[in-house]
Amino acid sequence: MSDSMTCPQCGCEHVYQDGPLWICPECAHEWSGEASGEAGEGVRVIRDANGNELDDGDTVTVIKDLKIKGSSQVVKGGTKVKGIRLVDGTDGHDIACKIPGFGAMNLKSEFVKKS
């Protein structure tokens, strides 16, 4: 796959993989390998725990208690989060949102369901 991979932005053939991302040394564009398979730039599908497709602005519900890293607080299961934003999270956190009582944070889509 790496020998036929080209940058979707500038067409450079000298791309390299860094973890889950592909990087172009000429234009510094970064993208995930799955999203570039069909030359569909920007085409990514993020699904919730039940397999429903998520979109920007959706309302989701947390399905289990989530510990907050570096804190003793917990986001309880059943917490509704409005107006999510989908992001390219290299560490698996692909939802950016504001949780009432906690503030801005990133979530993994596998721990939410679409409301």
Secondary structure, DSSP 8 states (H G I E B T S, - for coil): -TTT---TTT--S--EEETTEEE-TTT--EEETTTTTTS-TT----B-TTS-B--TT--EEE-S-EE-TTSS-EE-TT-EE-S-EE---TTS--EEEEETTTEEEEE-GGGEEE-
